Amino acid sequence: MPFHAACIFLGCLRPLAKLNQEAKIDCIDAHFVYPDGMAAVLLGKVFGIPVTVSARGSDINLYPEYLLIRPMIRWTLNRADNVIAVSAALKDKMLELGASSARTHVIPNGVDERRFRYTGRTEAREKLNLPANAEILISVGALIPSKGHQLMIRAFALVAPSHPNLQLHILGEGSYRQELEELVRELGLKDKVELTGKRPNEELQLWFNAADLSCLASAREGWPNVVTESLACGTPVVATSVGGIPEILHKPELGVLVEQTVESIASGLKKGLSTKWDRQAISKLTRARTWEAVGAEVEAVLAQAIQKKP
């Protein structure tokens, strides 16, 4: 891992030189601070090209814990012409690592408003062959420990006795599947909890529309798109108060923030299931921030870097 940035840099030298000869490159836009961002900054130094580096989440929330990687992340944040964070929470951590406040911009993710929209629960459940009278929870994310599906399943077990028609569908795939399957069997929830597997992005809007609540129990996040996509479909979210999630669920009308404990998640699920949500209002508010708007903000930061460079 400590050599990844150097390998990317060396591998890109020749093709970038060729591209720069054909038509002068105005800027480099790199995503993920390490290794991609560091490689981009090195290339920018060689060719005199301004570099903007965007942080996505784990590159700042997790990678600085590695002693050999942390100095390289600090170096990258200090040497990039501009850095972009997807949330204010991520920006704060970047500043702690030495990023310049003047060169650090917060540009939250957007949502594809053409794909993710409110269509109504009945139609979505019919297409997915889900029962019309059930209370349905969904959790979308990779099957890895940090996503907290194990906590969600245990919280579900606490709530299910008072909600006899409650179901939980976990959408995603990963190395933690076997452990989650064993937990479902251990808790006697095979008829109520389904590990649905990874679903195509085009299908997610059906799942969000079909659900009563969307849930995310992560230990860390940058700006999770599954939260904004759920809200764009009008589905309220119960999620842990980490990373940029409090910035997304900035109004109680959008969902419920919880701590990453079984008891807190269970309490959040009960509150979410007992609340009468205005799903059309949730959808309208969230769909206002499009990817086109995000693109315009990123373009402005790139243009600023280009203008400053001799």
C-alpha atoms as a printed R data frame, in Angstrom:
    type eleno elety resid chain resno       x       y       z
1   ATOM     1    CA   MET     A     1   0.000   0.000   0.000
2   ATOM     2    CA   PRO     A     2   2.759   2.569   0.718
3   ATOM     3    CA   PHE     A     3   3.975   2.178  -2.885
4   ATOM     4    CA   HIS     A     4   0.602   2.488  -4.643
5   ATOM     5    CA   ALA     A     5   0.851   6.241  -5.291
6   ATOM     6    CA   ALA     A     6   4.383   5.934  -6.668
7   ATOM     7    CA   CYS     A     7   3.308   3.099  -8.976
8   ATOM     8    CA   ILE     A     8   0.354   5.100 -10.321
9   ATOM     9    CA   PHE     A     9   2.615   8.132 -10.815
10  ATOM    10    CA   LEU     A    10   5.251   6.165 -12.742
11  ATOM    11    CA   GLY     A    11   2.622   4.361 -14.813
12  ATOM    12    CA   CYS     A    12   0.995   7.643 -15.848
13  ATOM    13    CA   LEU     A    13   4.145   9.612 -16.713
14  ATOM    14    CA   ARG     A    14   4.503   8.571 -20.341
15  ATOM    15    CA   PRO     A    15   0.814   8.674 -21.400
16  ATOM    16    CA   LEU     A    16   0.328  12.018 -19.644
17  ATOM    17    CA   ALA     A    17   3.382  13.471 -21.391
18  ATOM    18    CA   LYS     A    18   1.952  12.343 -24.726
19  ATOM    19    CA   LEU     A    19  -1.465  13.831 -23.971
20  ATOM    20    CA   ASN     A    20   0.117  17.088 -22.840
21  ATOM    21    CA   GLN     A    21   2.028  17.345 -26.118
22  ATOM    22    CA   GLU     A    22  -1.091  16.768 -28.196
23  ATOM    23    CA   ALA     A    23  -3.087  19.421 -26.330
24  ATOM    24    CA   LYS     A    24  -1.976  21.304 -23.241
25  ATOM    25    CA   ILE     A    25  -3.710  19.865 -20.178
26  ATOM    26    CA   ASP     A    26  -5.428  22.584 -18.140
27  ATOM    27    CA   CYS     A    27  -5.894  20.688 -14.878
28  ATOM    28    CA   ILE     A    28  -5.974  17.319 -13.174
29  ATOM    29    CA   ASP     A    29  -9.067  16.299 -11.204
30  ATOM    30    CA   ALA     A    30  -8.258  13.435  -8.827
31  ATOM    31    CA   HIS     A    31 -10.647  11.552  -6.563
32  ATOM    32    CA   PHE     A    32  -9.580   9.716  -3.378
33  ATOM    33    CA   VAL     A    33  -6.711  11.453  -1.599
34  ATOM    34    CA   TYR     A    34  -4.474   8.393  -1.442
35  ATOM    35    CA   PRO     A    35  -3.167   6.847  -3.614
36  ATOM    36    CA   ASP     A    36  -4.834   8.563  -6.599
37  ATOM    37    CA   GLY     A    37  -4.605  12.095  -5.238
38  ATOM    38    CA   MET     A    38  -0.944  11.832  -4.300
39  ATOM    39    CA   ALA     A    39  -0.077  10.416  -7.727
40  ATOM    40    CA   ALA     A    40  -1.962  13.309  -9.346
41  ATOM    41    CA   VAL     A    41  -0.107  15.925  -7.280
42  ATOM    42    CA   LEU     A    42   3.237  14.359  -8.241
43  ATOM    43    CA   LEU     A    43   2.224  14.478 -11.912
44  ATOM    44    CA   GLY     A    44   1.119  18.076 -11.514
45  ATOM    45    CA   LYS     A    45   4.531  19.005 -10.122
46  ATOM    46    CA   VAL     A    46   6.325  17.379 -13.071
47  ATOM    47    CA   PHE     A    47   4.177  18.965 -15.789
48  ATOM    48    CA   GLY     A    48   3.239  22.238 -14.103
49  ATOM    49    CA   ILE     A    49  -0.479  21.419 -14.141
50  ATOM    50    CA   PRO     A    50  -2.845  22.533 -11.335
51  ATOM    51    CA   VAL     A    51  -4.338  19.643  -9.363
52  ATOM    52    CA   THR     A    52  -7.620  19.425  -7.484
53  ATOM    53    CA   VAL     A    53  -8.033  16.443  -5.146
54  ATOM    54    CA   SER     A    54 -11.403  15.261  -3.823
55  ATOM    55    CA   ALA     A    55 -11.823  13.234  -0.629
56  ATOM    56    CA   ARG     A    56 -14.624  10.672  -0.610
57  ATOM    57    CA   GLY     A    57 -14.650   9.196   2.903
58  ATOM    58    CA   SER     A    58 -12.397   6.258   3.784
59  ATOM    59    CA   ASP     A    59  -9.350   8.066   2.401
60  ATOM    60    CA   ILE     A    60  -9.720  10.536   5.306
61  ATOM    61    CA   ASN     A    61 -11.776   8.589   7.858
62  ATOM    62    CA   LEU     A    62  -9.708   5.388   7.743
63  ATOM    63    CA   TYR     A    63  -6.411   5.613   5.842
64  ATOM    64    CA   PRO     A    64  -4.683   8.142   8.166
65  ATOM    65    CA   GLU     A    65  -4.706   5.408  10.829
66  ATOM    66    CA   TYR     A    66  -1.923   3.688   8.844
67  ATOM    67    CA   LEU     A    67   1.359   5.168  10.056
68  ATOM    68    CA   LEU     A    68   3.109   5.000   6.682
69  ATOM    69    CA   ILE     A    69   0.124   6.416   4.788
70  ATOM    70    CA   ARG     A    70  -0.755   9.345   7.075
71  ATOM    71    CA   PRO     A    71   2.313  11.501   6.126
72  ATOM    72    CA   MET     A    72   1.572  10.988   2.430
73  ATOM    73    CA   ILE     A    73  -2.040  12.078   2.911
74  ATOM    74    CA   ARG     A    74  -0.839  15.203   4.759
75  ATOM    75    CA   TRP     A    75   1.642  15.920   1.962
76  ATOM    76    CA   THR     A    76  -1.057  15.555  -0.690
77  ATOM    77    CA   LEU     A    77  -3.504  17.847   1.109
78  ATOM    78    CA   ASN     A    78  -0.777  20.475   1.536
79  ATOM    79    CA   ARG     A    79   0.495  20.339  -2.049
80  ATOM    80    CA   ALA     A    80  -2.769  20.166  -4.039
81  ATOM    81    CA   ASP     A    81  -3.930  23.462  -5.530
82  ATOM    82    CA   ASN     A    82  -7.433  22.790  -4.218
83  ATOM    83    CA   VAL     A    83  -9.051  20.040  -2.201
84  ATOM    84    CA   ILE     A    84 -12.739  19.140  -2.116
85  ATOM    85    CA   ALA     A    85 -14.643  17.427   0.694
86  ATOM    86    CA   VAL     A    86 -18.093  15.896   0.205
87  ATOM    87    CA   SER     A    87 -19.179  17.026   3.683
88  ATOM    88    CA   ALA     A    88 -18.311  19.617   6.317
89  ATOM    89    CA   ALA     A    89 -17.428  16.776   8.709
90  ATOM    90    CA   LEU     A    90 -14.868  15.472   6.213
91  ATOM    91    CA   LYS     A    91 -13.468  18.981   5.722
92  ATOM    92    CA   ASP     A    92 -12.886  19.314   9.479
93  ATOM    93    CA   LYS     A    93 -10.834  16.108   9.472
94  ATOM    94    CA   MET     A    94  -8.881  17.303   6.447
95  ATOM    95    CA   LEU     A    95  -8.033  20.559   8.212
96  ATOM    96    CA   GLU     A    96  -6.809  18.528  11.194
97  ATOM    97    CA   LEU     A    97  -4.494  16.715   8.789
98  ATOM    98    CA   GLY     A    98  -3.037  20.007   7.591
99  ATOM    99    CA   ALA     A    99  -5.189  21.056   4.638
100 ATOM   100    CA   SER     A   100  -5.469  24.802   4.033
101 ATOM   101    CA   SER     A   101  -8.855  26.248   4.938
102 ATOM   102    CA   ALA     A   102  -8.629  28.711   2.046
103 ATOM   103    CA   ARG     A   103  -8.080  25.920  -0.482
104 ATOM   104    CA   THR     A   104 -10.578  23.416   0.949
105 ATOM   105    CA   HIS     A   105 -14.103  23.409  -0.473
106 ATOM   106    CA   VAL     A   106 -17.209  21.501   0.589
107 ATOM   107    CA   ILE     A   107 -19.233  20.172  -2.346
108 ATOM   108    CA   PRO     A   108 -21.828  17.608  -1.217
109 ATOM   109    CA   ASN     A   109 -22.951  14.875  -3.589
110 ATOM   110    CA   GLY     A   110 -26.144  15.238  -5.594
111 ATOM   111    CA   VAL     A   111 -28.797  12.822  -6.748
112 ATOM   112    CA   ASP     A   112 -30.004  11.634 -10.148
113 ATOM   113    CA   GLU     A   113 -33.477  13.153  -9.993
114 ATOM   114    CA   ARG     A   114 -34.541  11.371 -13.193
115 ATOM   115    CA   ARG     A   115 -33.895   7.933 -11.698
116 ATOM   116    CA   PHE     A   116 -34.638   8.456  -8.009
117 ATOM   117    CA   ARG     A   117 -38.125   9.889  -7.550
118 ATOM   118    CA   TYR     A   118 -41.303   9.224  -5.631
119 ATOM   119    CA   THR     A   119 -43.581   6.786  -7.475
120 ATOM   120    CA   GLY     A   120 -45.675   5.296  -4.677
121 ATOM   121    CA   ARG     A   121 -45.415   2.174  -2.567
122 ATOM   122    CA   THR     A   122 -48.082  -0.013  -4.211
123 ATOM   123    CA   GLU     A   123 -46.584  -0.059  -7.712
124 ATOM   124    CA   ALA     A   124 -43.051  -0.676  -6.408
125 ATOM   125    CA   ARG     A   125 -44.117  -3.590  -4.209
126 ATOM   126    CA   GLU     A   126 -46.026  -5.210  -7.050
127 ATOM   127    CA   LYS     A   127 -42.946  -5.068  -9.299
128 ATOM   128    CA   LEU     A   128 -40.712  -6.524  -6.578
129 ATOM   129    CA   ASN     A   129 -43.313  -9.115  -5.515
130 ATOM   130    CA   LEU     A   130 -43.382  -7.802  -1.960
131 ATOM   131    CA   PRO     A   131 -46.465  -8.102   0.288
132 ATOM   132    CA   ALA     A   132 -48.718  -5.062   0.271
133 ATOM   133    CA   ASN     A   133 -49.535  -5.229   3.996
134 ATOM   134    CA   ALA     A   134 -45.986  -5.667   5.354
135 ATOM   135    CA   GLU     A   135 -43.849  -3.064   7.105
136 ATOM   136    CA   ILE     A   136 -40.643  -3.151   5.104
137 ATOM   137    CA   LEU     A   137 -37.174  -1.972   6.098
138 ATOM   138    CA   ILE     A   138 -34.266  -1.945   3.659
139 ATOM   139    CA   SER     A   139 -30.560  -1.471   4.224
140 ATOM   140    CA   VAL     A   140 -28.332  -0.882   1.210
141 ATOM   141    CA   GLY     A   141 -24.583  -1.359   1.499
142 ATOM   142    CA   ALA     A   142 -21.673  -3.759   1.140
143 ATOM   143    CA   LEU     A   143 -21.701  -6.744   3.485
144 ATOM   144    CA   ILE     A   144 -18.697  -5.651   5.550
145 ATOM   145    CA   PRO     A   145 -18.467  -5.087   9.325
146 ATOM   146    CA   SER     A   146 -18.186  -1.278   9.106
147 ATOM   147    CA   LYS     A   147 -21.631  -1.011   7.486
148 ATOM   148    CA   GLY     A   148 -23.206  -2.287  10.708
149 ATOM   149    CA   HIS     A   149 -25.666  -4.774   9.204
150 ATOM   150    CA   GLN     A   150 -25.029  -7.034  12.210
151 ATOM   151    CA   LEU     A   151 -26.280  -4.258  14.508
152 ATOM   152    CA   MET     A   152 -29.282  -3.639  12.264
153 ATOM   153    CA   ILE     A   153 -30.259  -7.319  12.427
154 ATOM   154    CA   ARG     A   154 -30.009  -7.363  16.235
155 ATOM   155    CA   ALA     A   155 -32.009  -4.108  16.460
156 ATOM   156    CA   PHE     A   156 -34.606  -5.609  14.138
157 ATOM   157    CA   ALA     A   157 -34.915  -8.590  16.500
158 ATOM   158    CA   LEU     A   158 -35.818  -6.193  19.331
159 ATOM   159    CA   VAL     A   159 -38.465  -4.367  17.280
160 ATOM   160    CA   ALA     A   160 -40.027  -7.321  15.428
161 ATOM   161    CA   PRO     A   161 -42.120  -8.737  18.338
162 ATOM   162    CA   SER     A   162 -44.270  -5.583  18.419
163 ATOM   163    CA   HIS     A   163 -44.488  -5.420  14.597
164 ATOM   164    CA   PRO     A   164 -45.608  -8.884  13.410
165 ATOM   165    CA   ASN     A   165 -45.557  -7.937   9.689
166 ATOM   166    CA   LEU     A   166 -42.081  -6.380   9.796
167 ATOM   167    CA   GLN     A   167 -39.476  -7.428   7.200
168 ATOM   168    CA   LEU     A   168 -35.833  -6.461   6.658
169 ATOM   169    CA   HIS     A   169 -34.171  -6.690   3.244
170 ATOM   170    CA   ILE     A   170 -30.408  -6.140   3.109
171 ATOM   171    CA   LEU     A   171 -29.195  -5.221  -0.379
172 ATOM   172    CA   GLY     A   172 -25.499  -5.736  -0.994
173 ATOM   173    CA   GLU     A   173 -22.743  -8.308  -1.256
174 ATOM   174    CA   GLY     A   174 -19.443  -8.831   0.498
175 ATOM   175    CA   SER     A   175 -17.125 -10.935   2.623
176 ATOM   176    CA   TYR     A   176 -19.327 -10.696   5.740
177 ATOM   177    CA   ARG     A   177 -22.297 -12.565   4.231
178 ATOM   178    CA   GLN     A   178 -21.709 -15.876   6.010
179 ATOM   179    CA   GLU     A   179 -21.493 -14.230   9.446
180 ATOM   180    CA   LEU     A   180 -24.720 -12.307   8.784
181 ATOM   181    CA   GLU     A   181 -26.506 -15.449   7.600
182 ATOM   182    CA   GLU     A   182 -25.450 -17.242  10.786
183 ATOM   183    CA   LEU     A   183 -26.701 -14.334  12.885
184 ATOM   184    CA   VAL     A   184 -30.090 -14.431  11.156
185 ATOM   185    CA   ARG     A   185 -30.355 -18.175  11.884
186 ATOM   186    CA   GLU     A   186 -29.199 -17.725  15.472
187 ATOM   187    CA   LEU     A   187 -31.895 -15.108  16.138
188 ATOM   188    CA   GLY     A   188 -34.605 -17.158  14.396
189 ATOM   189    CA   LEU     A   189 -35.290 -14.478  11.787
190 ATOM   190    CA   LYS     A   190 -35.042 -16.506   8.556
191 ATOM   191    CA   ASP     A   191 -38.660 -15.727   7.645
192 ATOM   192    CA   LYS     A   192 -38.264 -11.995   8.339
193 ATOM   193    CA   VAL     A   193 -34.733 -11.014   7.280
194 ATOM   194    CA   GLU     A   194 -33.496 -11.536   3.725
195 ATOM   195    CA   LEU     A   195 -29.981 -10.981   2.394
196 ATOM   196    CA   THR     A   196 -31.169  -9.974  -1.049
197 ATOM   197    CA   GLY     A   197 -27.722  -9.583  -2.603
198 ATOM   198    CA   LYS     A   198 -26.416  -6.815  -4.803
199 ATOM   199    CA   ARG     A   199 -29.060  -5.181  -6.965
200 ATOM   200    CA   PRO     A   200 -28.602  -3.041 -10.110
201 ATOM   201    CA   ASN     A   201 -28.620   0.698  -9.434
202 ATOM   202    CA   GLU     A   202 -31.619   1.054 -11.762
203 ATOM   203    CA   GLU     A   203 -33.624  -1.243  -9.462
204 ATOM   204    CA   LEU     A   204 -32.863   0.617  -6.244
205 ATOM   205    CA   GLN     A   205 -35.559   3.227  -6.802
206 ATOM   206    CA   LEU     A   206 -38.146   0.424  -6.650
207 ATOM   207    CA   TRP     A   207 -36.746  -0.808  -3.332
208 ATOM   208    CA   PHE     A   208 -36.650   2.672  -1.846
209 ATOM   209    CA   ASN     A   209 -40.231   3.376  -2.939
210 ATOM   210    CA   ALA     A   210 -41.404   0.011  -1.622
211 ATOM   211    CA   ALA     A   211 -39.851   0.492   1.829
212 ATOM   212    CA   ASP     A   212 -41.358   2.127   4.889
213 ATOM   213    CA   LEU     A   213 -37.887   3.024   6.111
214 ATOM   214    CA   SER     A   214 -34.373   2.914   4.714
215 ATOM   215    CA   CYS     A   215 -31.648   2.164   7.267
216 ATOM   216    CA   LEU     A   216 -27.888   2.684   7.470
217 ATOM   217    CA   ALA     A   217 -25.909   1.663  10.569
218 ATOM   218    CA   SER     A   218 -22.396   2.530   9.376
219 ATOM   219    CA   ALA     A   219 -19.424   3.204  11.627
220 ATOM   220    CA   ARG     A   220 -18.078   5.807   9.188
221 ATOM   221    CA   GLU     A   221 -19.260   7.543   6.034
222 ATOM   222    CA   GLY     A   222 -18.368  10.454   3.785
223 ATOM   223    CA   TRP     A   223 -21.592  11.424   2.032
224 ATOM   224    CA   PRO     A   224 -23.491   8.152   1.472
225 ATOM   225    CA   ASN     A   225 -25.428   8.305  -1.787
226 ATOM   226    CA   VAL     A   226 -27.865   5.627  -0.603
227 ATOM   227    CA   VAL     A   227 -29.237   8.091   1.953
228 ATOM   228    CA   THR     A   228 -29.916  10.851  -0.586
229 ATOM   229    CA   GLU     A   229 -31.265   8.336  -3.107
230 ATOM   230    CA   SER     A   230 -33.698   6.978  -0.531
231 ATOM   231    CA   LEU     A   231 -34.856  10.480   0.393
232 ATOM   232    CA   ALA     A   232 -35.240  11.394  -3.283
233 ATOM   233    CA   CYS     A   233 -37.718   8.505  -3.498
234 ATOM   234    CA   GLY     A   234 -39.576   9.946  -0.518
235 ATOM   235    CA   THR     A   235 -38.449   7.238   1.907
236 ATOM   236    CA   PRO     A   236 -37.342   8.462   5.352
237 ATOM   237    CA   VAL     A   237 -34.015   7.222   6.699
238 ATOM   238    CA   VAL     A   238 -32.863   5.883  10.054
239 ATOM   239    CA   ALA     A   239 -29.078   6.264  10.108
240 ATOM   240    CA   THR     A   240 -26.101   6.585  12.416
241 ATOM   241    CA   SER     A   241 -24.893  10.099  13.167
242 ATOM   242    CA   VAL     A   242 -21.492   9.763  11.463
243 ATOM   243    CA   GLY     A   243 -19.676  11.662   8.739
244 ATOM   244    CA   GLY     A   244 -21.935  13.693   6.495
245 ATOM   245    CA   ILE     A   245 -25.164  11.903   7.483
246 ATOM   246    CA   PRO     A   246 -26.291  14.626   9.950
247 ATOM   247    CA   GLU     A   247 -25.806  17.130   7.109
248 ATOM   248    CA   ILE     A   248 -28.136  15.079   4.916
249 ATOM   249    CA   LEU     A   249 -30.728  14.431   7.621
250 ATOM   250    CA   HIS     A   250 -30.638  18.085   8.632
251 ATOM   251    CA   LYS     A   251 -34.357  18.205   9.395
252 ATOM   252    CA   PRO     A   252 -36.403  15.832  11.575
253 ATOM   253    CA   GLU     A   253 -38.878  15.617   8.684
254 ATOM   254    CA   LEU     A   254 -36.286  13.600   6.741
255 ATOM   255    CA   GLY     A   255 -35.462  10.818   9.166
256 ATOM   256    CA   VAL     A   256 -34.000   9.738  12.487
257 ATOM   257    CA   LEU     A   257 -30.366   9.986  13.612
258 ATOM   258    CA   VAL     A   258 -29.110   7.245  15.958
259 ATOM   259    CA   GLU     A   259 -25.916   6.107  17.649
260 ATOM   260    CA   GLN     A   260 -24.175   2.952  16.454
261 ATOM   261    CA   THR     A   261 -25.593   0.714  19.180
262 ATOM   262    CA   VAL     A   262 -28.279  -1.942  18.976
263 ATOM   263    CA   GLU     A   263 -30.483  -0.157  21.504
264 ATOM   264    CA   SER     A   264 -30.253   3.246  19.782
265 ATOM   265    CA   ILE     A   265 -30.933   1.752  16.352
266 ATOM   266    CA   ALA     A   266 -33.936  -0.163  17.705
267 ATOM   267    CA   SER     A   267 -35.284   3.026  19.274
268 ATOM   268    CA   GLY     A   268 -34.813   4.839  15.958
269 ATOM   269    CA   LEU     A   269 -36.660   2.114  14.072
270 ATOM   270    CA   LYS     A   270 -39.605   2.315  16.483
271 ATOM   271    CA   LYS     A   271 -39.744   6.095  16.098
272 ATOM   272    CA   GLY     A   272 -39.491   5.851  12.321
273 ATOM   273    CA   LEU     A   273 -42.245   3.247  12.080
274 ATOM   274    CA   SER     A   274 -44.588   5.257  14.310
275 ATOM   275    CA   THR     A   275 -44.077   8.585  12.511
276 ATOM   276    CA   LYS     A   276 -46.353   9.754   9.716
277 ATOM   277    CA   TRP     A   277 -43.985  10.956   7.009
278 ATOM   278    CA   ASP     A   278 -44.757  13.318   4.123
279 ATOM   279    CA   ARG     A   279 -42.994  11.274   1.467
280 ATOM   280    CA   GLN     A   280 -43.695  13.643  -1.415
281 ATOM   281    CA   ALA     A   281 -42.235  16.570   0.541
282 ATOM   282    CA   ILE     A   282 -39.132  14.509   1.404
283 ATOM   283    CA   SER     A   283 -38.647  13.683  -2.273
284 ATOM   284    CA   LYS     A   284 -39.118  17.254  -3.471
285 ATOM   285    CA   LEU     A   285 -36.632  18.683  -0.971
286 ATOM   286    CA   THR     A   286 -33.893  16.154  -1.722
287 ATOM   287    CA   ARG     A   287 -34.213  16.055  -5.515
288 ATOM   288    CA   ALA     A   288 -33.470  19.775  -5.693
289 ATOM   289    CA   ARG     A   289 -29.717  19.102  -5.487
290 ATOM   290    CA   THR     A   290 -28.875  17.514  -8.833
291 ATOM   291    CA   TRP     A   291 -25.583  16.154 -10.126
292 ATOM   292    CA   GLU     A   292 -25.654  19.004 -12.646
293 ATOM   293    CA   ALA     A   293 -25.478  21.462  -9.761
294 ATOM   294    CA   VAL     A   294 -22.594  19.515  -8.236
295 ATOM   295    CA   GLY     A   295 -20.789  19.518 -11.581
296 ATOM   296    CA   ALA     A   296 -21.091  23.295 -11.871
297 ATOM   297    CA   GLU     A   297 -19.592  23.746  -8.386
298 ATOM   298    CA   VAL     A   298 -16.682  21.410  -9.174
299 ATOM   299    CA   GLU     A   299 -16.097  23.209 -12.486
300 ATOM   300    CA   ALA     A   300 -15.849  26.527 -10.633
301 ATOM   301    CA   VAL     A   301 -13.153  25.122  -8.329
302 ATOM   302    CA   LEU     A   302 -11.203  23.714 -11.296
303 ATOM   303    CA   ALA     A   303 -11.453  27.058 -13.131
304 ATOM   304    CA   GLN     A   304 -10.158  28.862 -10.049
305 ATOM   305    CA   ALA     A   305  -7.089  26.586  -9.906
306 ATOM   306    CA   ILE     A   306  -6.408  27.096 -13.635
307 ATOM   307    CA   GLN     A   307  -6.603  30.894 -13.349
308 ATOM   308    CA   LYS     A   308  -4.150  30.982 -10.430
309 ATOM   309    CA   LYS     A   309  -1.528  28.833 -12.185
310 ATOM   310    CA   PRO     A   310   1.018  30.765 -14.298
